[in-house]
Amino acid sequence: MESTYGKFLEIWQVFAIVAGGLSFLAAILIYIINKVRLAAISDYKQKYDYLATHETKMLFYSIVAFALSVTLFVNTVYHDTVKLSVVWFFVRMFISLTFGTLIVYISWLLIKYVYPGVLEKKMKHWRYKPRINKKTGNMMKLLSEEEEDVHLDEGMQAEENVFSVDYDVWVDEETGDVKVEKYPGHLMAYQCNSCGFKTMKLVKEEIVITPTENTDGEMIKYYECVYCKAKRSKTVKVARLSQTESHYELPAHLHFKEELKVNMVTIEIHLSNGKTKIYEFGSTTQASDFLKEFKLEEE
């Protein structure tokens, strides 16, 4: 038994060292590949999209690979002590899994609650970095919300009005060349099956079966397209009532003196569950319109 256990430990020692090294190498490679892929993208809008869709995922993969390498390397320490009994092998295994799990869990918390702020700064950097007209080499100007409407069709304007999509319009003032870039908006809206724009908004909810503390309820949600006025509805379940409910209220109107001197309006909403949502606008009018839509959405 002892000789068999001893041979197993020797094989396990080699396996843990090799696999741990490969896992550590994989963590570094994932991190480097992510940076190289981002650097290889020349278009600023595509850099923004890459960060939005891949940055967090690639970072987490790298952390998981690193945590696995730590777990395996810890499984190689105190080799002489582990030889004494199989019990020590499982003790070491438990400790190593605890280390790996803690690394992943703490990293997940940081990625979920801290990193979004860092990522948002990176994305803003590429979103608002001055564009260069590839045809002429001229610097392009980012138009204000009021100036850009002339370059957007009615459907695009409708998407912006319901805050489901945000468009940036860059113009080469010398040649008149225009570049329109599409970004996600602040509020949720659905793509309309009729016109194709993301302007389908929730307009009314009707409870047909009232939920209780013991049974689920049923609700009909009515949607209407802000642009083409198409309508649809769907039935959803309503969760049974809980003993405690949380809610919050938003100010109904914003007003500042000397409006022309306002460069940016930031709305910070603190929810009762501890989460915080931050929205930025170029004018108080946009912020006021947003609050009306946001309050309607949350009712």
N, C-alpha and C positions, 0 to 999 in steps of 0.2 A: 504493500500500500504506500509506504513511504517513498520507495523508489519511483513508483508511478506518479505520485504527487510531485516529487522533485523534478522529474522529466517534464511534467506539465508546466511547472513554474518556469523552467528554463525556456520552453517554447513560448509561454505567455510573455516573458520578459522581452524576448526578441520581437514578438508581434507588437507589443505595446510601444516599444521604442520606434520601430519602423512606421507603424500606423500613426503614432503621435507626430512623428516628423513629417509624414505626408500630409496630415491634417493641418499642421501649422503652416506648411508650404502652401496648401490650398487656400488658407485664410489670407495669406499675403498676396497670392495670385489673384484672388477674387477682388481684393481691394485695389490692386494695381490695374487689373483689367477694367474695373469701373472707371478709374481716373483716366486711363488711356482712351476708352470709348468716348468719354465726355470731351476730352481734349481734341479728339479727331473730328468732332462735329464743328463745322465752321459757322453754320447759321445759328444766330442767337436764339431764335424762336425754337429751333430743334433742341438746343441745349436746355432751354426751359422745360420742354416736354420730356426730355430724357430724365432730368432731375425729378420731375413730378411722378414719373412712372417707374423708374428703376433705382434711384438713389437709396431710398430707405430699404428696399428689398435686398439690394446687393450688400449694403452695410450689415444687415441682419445675417445674411448668409455667411459673411466673413466672420462675424462674431460667433456664430454657431460652430464653424469649423475650428476657430481658436479655442472655444470651450471644450470641444471634443479632444483637441490635442492636449489641453491641460488635464482632462480626465484620464487620458491614457498615460501621460507622463507620471501623474501621481500614483498610478497603478504599478510603477516600477520602483518606488522608494521602499526602504526598510525590507529589502529582499531577504536578508538573513533572518529577520524576525518572522516574516511570513512563512518561511520554511518550517518553522517549529510546529505549526498547526494550520489546518485548512480554515479554522475559524478566523485567523488573522487575515487570510486572503479575502474573506467576505467583509471583514471590518474595513480593510483597505479599499475594497471595491465600493462600499457604502460611502466612505469619506470622499473618494474621488468623484463619485456621482453627485455628491452634495456640492462639491466645488464647481463642477461643470454646470449644474442646475442653477446655482447662485449667479454665476457669470451670465448665463443666458437670461435669467429673470431680471436681474438688475439692468442689464443692457436693454432688455425689452421695455422696461419702465422709462429709461432715459430716452429711448427712441420714440416712445409714445407721447411723453409729456414734455421733454426738453428739446429734443432734436427738431421737432416741427418749426420752432422759432428760428433755428439756425438754417434749416432748409429753406424757409421762406425768404430769408435775407439773400441766400444764394440765387434763388429763382428771380427775385426782384432785380438783382444785379444784371442778369441776362435779359430780363424783360425790358428794362428801361435803359440799357446800354445803347448809346447812339448808333443808329443804323447808317450804313454806307450804301449808296446806290451802286450796285455792281456794274451797271452800264457806264456811269459817268465818273464814279469815284466821289461824288458830292456827298456831303453830310446831309442827312434827312432830318426833318423836324417832326416831333411827335405832337399831333394836334390835340387840343383840349376836347372835352366832351361836347361842347357846343359847336366847335369847328368841324368835328369828324362826321357829324350827321349827314352832311352833303355827300359824303363818299359811301354811305351805307344805304342799302335798299330798305324798304319798309319792314320786311321780315327781320332783318338784322336789328333795326331800331326797336322793334317790338321785343326781341330777345333781351336787349339792354334795358328796356323799360321795366321788365319783370325780374331783372337782375339774375337771369339764368346764364347769360353769356356776357362777356365783356370784350369789346373790340378795341384794339389799338390801331390807329391810322397814322402811318409815317408818310411824309410827303417831301419830295425833292423840289424845293421852291424854284429852282432854276429851270428844270425841265417839266415839272408838273407830274412826274412819275409818282404813283401811289402804291403803297404796300399795306395791306390790311391783315392784321394778325388776330386770331381768335383765342380767347382765354376763358377758363371757367369763371362763372359769376359767383356772387355771394349766396344766392338762394337756389333752391331746387326747383326745377321745372322739367317737364317731360316733353319728348319729341312728339309733335303732332303727326298723326298718320295721314292727315290731309295735305298740309302745306310743307311738312318736313322740318319746320323750325322748332327750336326748344322753347315753345311759348304756351304749352299746355299747363294750366294752373288749376289748383284745387280751389273751387268757388263755394262749395257747400258740402256739409256732412250731415247725414240723417241717420239717427240710431233707430233701427227697426226692432231690435231685441235688446232690451236694457240689461247690461251686465250686473251681476251681483257678486257678493264675496265668495260664492260657491260655484257660479256658472259664468261662462264667457258670454259676451253679447255679440251683436252683429250690426254692422254699419254700412251704409251705402255712401260712397264718395263720388261727388259730381265734379267733373273737370270741364273746363272750357278753354279753347285756344284764344289767346289775346289777339292774335293776328287775323286768323281766318274765321273765328267764331265757331269752329267745329266743337261738338260736345261728345262726351262719353262718360260712363260711370262704371264703377266696379264695387263689388261687395267684399268687405274685409271683416275679419273677426276682431272683437274688442276684448282685451284682456280683462279678466275678473278684477273687481275693485280691491284695492289694498287699503290698509288702515291709515297710511299716511300718503299725502299727495303734495307735490311741490309745484310751484308756479312762480312766475316773475312777471313784472310789468315793465314796459318800455315807455320813455317819454313820447308824447304824441306829436310834439313839434319842436323843431330847432330854430333858434333865431340868434343871430349875432349882429352886433353893431359893426358898421364899416365892413360890410360883406366882401368888398373888393380886396381887402387885405388878408382874407382867409386863404391860406395856401392848401391846407389839407384838414379834413375832419376825420377823427378816429373815434369809432364807437366800440367800446369794450363792454361786453355783456358777461356778467358773472352768474353762472347757473347754480342752483341749489345743490347739484351733485358734485360741485367742486371744479367743474370745467369752466374754461374761459374762452369766449369767442371774440375775435378782434376783426373789425372791418374798417377799411379806409376809403375815403371818398374825396373827390376834388372840389366839391362845393357843398354848402349846407342844404341846397335844394335836393341834390342827389341823396344826401343822408336822410333828409326828411321823407322823401319818397320811399327810400329803403325801409325805414321804420314802419311805414304804413303797410308795406308788403310783408315785412317780417312778422308784424303783429297778426295780420290776417292769416299768415301761414301757420302760426303756432296756436291759433284758437281752436 
